[in-house]
Amino acid sequence: MTKQPCELRHSVVLEVPFFDVDSMDIVWHGHYVKYLELARCAFLRAINYDYQIMKANGYGWPVVQMHLKYVRPAVFGQKIRIEAILKEYESCLKFDYVISDASSGKKLTKASSMQVAVCMATGETQYQTPSSWLQAVNHALTHGLKEEI
């Protein structure tokens, strides 16, 4: 099967809360994973295929790989934009992310994650993504992402 080009992207903006920073007022490195998850969840809602729909279709999607490169620190009170870009969807869910300062656009962090489908009933890894997922992505590629309310 030929891989389809994919450039679906969605972003969220948040203000770094006090409880995410360390004594130096910078975001503790572990919180970046949470920020990626927030962007990924918003992306999934925007294609109308969130984790509840995945589960209803009988699949879990564990993260099997994640990479982060810290470029500049995010700090308390800073507004940051977390962009999730779907790069692969036919054999797995592969996202690239860019975290940047919301006002200047300066890059703070680059990241990627990969998830695979697992059948909830059997626990078996799926080497092709489920057709319900493919339909949701193809619909978004054709009709665009839905707006958040």
C-alpha positions in Angstrom: 0.0 0.0 0.0 1.3 3.4 -0.9 1.6 5.9 1.9 -0.7 8.9 1.4 0.8 12.4 2.0 -0.7 13.9 5.2 -0.5 17.5 6.3 -3.3 17.6 8.8 -2.4 20.0 11.6 -4.1 21.5 14.6 -2.8 23.7 17.5 -3.8 24.7 20.9 -2.6 27.7 23.0 -2.2 27.6 26.7 -0.7 29.8 29.4 2.0 28.0 31.4 0.5 27.5 34.9 2.5 28.0 38.1 2.2 24.3 39.1 4.1 23.3 35.9 7.3 25.2 36.7 10.2 24.4 38.9 12.1 26.7 41.3 13.7 28.5 38.4 10.2 29.4 37.0 10.8 27.2 33.9 8.6 24.3 32.9 9.8 21.1 34.3 10.8 18.8 31.4 8.2 16.1 32.2 5.3 18.5 31.7 6.0 18.8 28.0 4.6 15.3 27.4 1.3 16.5 28.9 1.3 19.5 26.5 1.8 17.1 23.6 -1.2 15.1 24.8 -3.3 18.2 25.1 -2.5 19.0 21.4 -3.1 15.5 20.3 -6.4 15.2 22.0 -7.5 18.5 20.4 -6.4 17.2 17.1 -8.4 14.0 17.5 -11.5 16.0 18.5 -11.0 18.1 15.4 -11.2 15.0 13.2 -14.1 13.7 15.3 -12.2 10.6 16.4 -11.2 11.1 20.0 -10.1 8.4 22.5 -13.7 7.6 23.5 -14.6 6.9 19.9 -11.4 4.8 19.5 -12.4 2.8 22.6 -16.0 2.4 21.4 -14.5 0.9 18.2 -12.6 -1.6 20.2 -9.1 -0.2 20.1 -6.6 1.3 22.5 -3.7 3.4 21.2 -0.7 3.2 23.5 2.3 5.5 22.8 5.2 3.3 21.8 7.7 5.9 21.0 8.4 9.6 21.9 11.2 12.0 21.2 11.6 15.5 22.5 14.2 18.2 21.7 14.2 21.1 24.1 15.3 24.3 22.3 14.4 27.1 24.7 12.6 26.8 28.1 8.9 27.8 28.5 8.4 29.9 31.6 5.6 30.6 34.1 2.8 32.8 32.6 4.1 32.4 29.0 1.5 31.7 26.3 2.6 28.8 24.2 1.2 27.2 21.1 1.4 23.5 20.7 1.0 22.3 17.1 0.3 18.7 16.3 1.0 17.5 12.8 -0.2 14.1 11.7 2.6 12.6 9.6 1.6 9.0 9.3 -1.7 7.3 9.8 -1.9 4.0 7.7 0.2 1.7 9.9 0.4 3.8 13.1 -0.4 7.3 14.4 2.8 9.4 14.0 2.6 13.0 15.1 5.2 15.7 14.9 4.9 18.6 17.3 6.2 22.2 17.6 5.9 24.1 20.8 6.5 27.8 20.3 5.9 31.1 22.0 2.4 32.1 21.0 3.2 35.8 20.4 6.7 35.7 18.8 6.6 32.3 17.2 10.0 31.4 18.6 10.4 27.6 18.7 10.7 26.2 22.2 10.5 22.4 21.7 10.3 19.9 18.8 8.8 16.4 19.4 7.3 13.4 17.8 5.2 10.5 19.1 4.0 7.2 17.6 1.0 5.2 18.7 -0.2 1.8 17.5 -3.6 0.3 17.6 -4.2 -2.6 20.0 -7.4 -4.6 19.9 -9.0 -4.2 23.3 -10.7 -7.7 23.2 -7.5 -9.6 22.4 -4.6 -7.3 23.4 -3.1 -7.9 19.9 -1.2 -5.2 18.1 -2.8 -4.2 14.8 -0.3 -3.8 12.0 -2.8 -1.9 9.9 -4.8 0.9 11.5 -8.5 0.2 11.9 -10.8 1.2 9.1 -12.8 3.6 11.4 -9.6 5.6 12.0 -8.7 5.6 8.3 -12.2 6.9 7.4 -11.9 9.7 10.0 -8.6 10.8 8.6 -9.7 10.6 5.0 -12.8 12.6 5.8 -10.6 15.3 7.5 -8.3 15.3 4.5 -11.2 15.9 2.2 -13.4 18.2 4.3 -10.9 19.8 6.7 -10.8 19.7 10.5 -13.9 20.8 12.5 -13.6 23.9 14.5 -13.4 23.7 18.3 -16.3 25.3 20.2 
